Amino acid sequence: MTRNPQFWPLACTAFTLVILLTALLLPSAALAWFYSKDHLLGQVLSYLETTPFRFDRDFHVVIFAWLVPCLKWLRPRLNPWQIAAALAALATVGELIQIPIPGRSASLEDFTYDMIGVGSGLVALWARRWIASLRSR
């Protein structure tokens, strides 16, 4: 039985996109449940909102930074500009699809955090490649 070498890159990318789309498409009433203090997750998220680590903002950075290596792993021939363009398009569509959802709206701030995540992911890819080149000398 041969294993498809694209299985794990595809699975990681698909799982990440499902999490992202779920977060983007939930109405504000459903999102409010995540922050209610009736359960442990809500207590943790409510606490994080009082710290410098704001989950709602930092989620954008982390998820888009993670999507950079996922895309590179899935499609190794993509160059950094293609990855950045694809993720900028995803971030744009992600903000626009929130407009008709009750209690949600498109946000330039969220788009900015998405792009900070993309930039962080690209820097991490560059650093990894740079370190690998130093080791091969």
Secondary structure, 3 states (H helix, E strand, C coil): CCCCCCHHHHHHHHHHHHHHHHHHHCCHHHHHHHHCCCCHHHHHHHHHCCCCCCHHHHHHHHHHHHHHHHHHHHCCCCCHHHHHHHHHHHHHHHHHCCCCCCCCCCCHHHHHHHHHHHHHHHHHHHHHHHHHHHHCC
